[in-house]
Amino acid sequence: MVVGERFGEIGQWASPIIASAMDGPPGTGQVRTCQIAGFGPIGPGVIKESVRAGPGGGSTVAICATVTLRPAARPLGAVLRWRMHADTRRVLAELRHRVETGQPHPAKAAAQTDGTARR
């Protein structure tokens, strides 16, 4: 199971995530903290995700990320927002790969090898 007892293990399969941890056992109300790799005008940071009750007995994950841009990069805010949405789609593709194969996506292996997140 990926969501559930292994929800805190996103750092093992998502390439932009360096490390991750849960503040308790996975479940409604719990928070997952993810350390992210920096790239370009954005430095390394933290993303907090909380699990909320979802429809039909499922769960929904709410993500809260604050990104600080270097002053010279601030005019690029809209482009960087688009980039973050693209990264979200990539992480979902990596989740699909993990579910279907049981293995981390090749991008995660590459990120672990050179110590950076691949884009």
KAHURA-V578302 format. One line per field, one symbol per residue. ss: DSSP state (H for helix, E for strand, C for the rest). Layout:
ss=???
//
This chain:
ss=CCCCCCHHHHHHCCCCEEEEEECCCCCCCCEEEEEECCECCECCEEEEEEEEECHHHCEEEEEEECCCECHHHHHHHHHHHHHHHHHHHHHHHHHHHHHHHCCCCHHHHHHHHHCCCCC
//
